[in-house]
């Protein structure tokens, strides 16, 4: 089991080292985001289409983590992703703090991964896609659907990387179009 875990984490370690650049959603030559001094927390706070995710981060008490050292890659559900899930907006409710933290851990990967890094990992992994472990200790699989990068959670939830990636001083924000964890119906 330990040997399997090491093999599963090895590609992530390589990607984390390869993707340790920083920036916001502007891109430099070669398609990589330009360097930035803003943290992941500040990047989420300033993104109009990620306002719900920013409120979820605040509710979960994880703003200081995303303002910290990192690096992390945040698979950032855009506002329509929360609206499309019937219980998605409940992650901002104070009674759902634990669920909000679990949601975020399922959407955060260790290391700073650009789309180029993810595409390279998919190419190396072959038809089954590149598997990476989240901070919630679950596996997600990255594959290509044409030119679009698709991420699939262990339970089959799928999201596409959309919009522009934003490199921060402590990681990368990768907007996605769906939640990778569904909310439990809140108790009222």
Secondary structure, DSSP 4 states (H G I P E B T S, - for coil): -HHHHHHHHHHHHHHHHHT-----S-B-GGGPBPP-S--HHHHHHT-GGGHHHHHHHHHHT-HHHHTSS--EEEEEE-HHHHHHSTTGGGGGSGGGHHHHHHHHHHTEEES---HHHHHHHHHHH-TT-EEEEBTTS-EEEEEEETTEEEEEETTS-EEEB-S--EEETTEEEEEESS-SSPPPPPP-
